[in-house]
């Protein structure tokens, strides 16, 4: 039995050229490598509540790229202008 044209229109159309559902996410191994840290260090940051926001799917931990970028931006320190007084190392 074939579906009617109306029923076919309601069914989602999957295009193999469309991006993956998880294309905006990276796994813990990739994030640790990108940050130049170990997975263990990343786990400690997450456990302390200092790590980037995560998504847990079973045993798999994923991080949304934009959330990681925002997490990094929040940790930026402003550049302080040098004082006009005596500079370090100057004698």
N, C-alpha and C positions, 0 to 999 in steps of 0.2 A: 504494500500500500504506500503510495507516494504522498508526500505532504502537499497541501494546497499552496498556491502562490502566497496567500496571506500568512500561512504558517511558516513558509520559508523565509519571508521577510522578517519575522520575529526572531528567528534563530540567529545567534551571533555569527558573524562572518569572520573567520580567522585568516588573516593574511600572513603568510610566512615571511614577508618582508618587513612586517611591523616589528618594532623593538620588543625585546623580551620584557615580561612583567617585572623582572628584577634588575633591569638594566641600570637603574639609578642607585643600586645597592652594591656594597662590597662586603666580602667576608672578613673575618677577624685576621686571618693570615695575611691577606692583601693589605689591610689597614696597618698592621704591625710593620710590614715591610715598607710601606709608604712613609710611615713616621720614623723609620729607622730604629724601631724598638722591638723587643721580643713579645711574643704572645703573652708570656707570663706578666710582663710589665703592663701590658694593656689590660689583662685580667685584674691586676691590682688596682689600676685606675678606676675601672668599672666598679669593683667591689667597694672602693672608698667613696664612690659617687662623684668622682672627678673625671670620669671618662666621657666620651661622646655618647649621645643617645643611641640606643640599640633596639633591634627588633629580634626577639627570640622565637624561633620556629623549631620546636622540638629541641634538639641539641645544637642546632645551627644558629649562630649569632650573625646578624647582618647589620650593617650601618648604612644609612642613607648618605650619599655623598654630600649633598647640600647641608645636612645636619652636622657632618664632620667639619665642613668648611666653616660653618657658623661657630662651632665649638672652638676651632682654632682662632677665629677672629676675636672671640671673647677673651682669649688668653694673651692677646697682643698687649705689649707694654708700650706706653707712649715714649717717644724719644725726648729725653730731657735736654734742654739747651745747656751748654757748658757755662759755668759761672765765669764772670769777667775778672774774677780775682786770680790768684795764683793757680796755675794748672798743675796737675799731677806730674811729677818728674821734672818740673822746671826748678832751676836753682838760681 
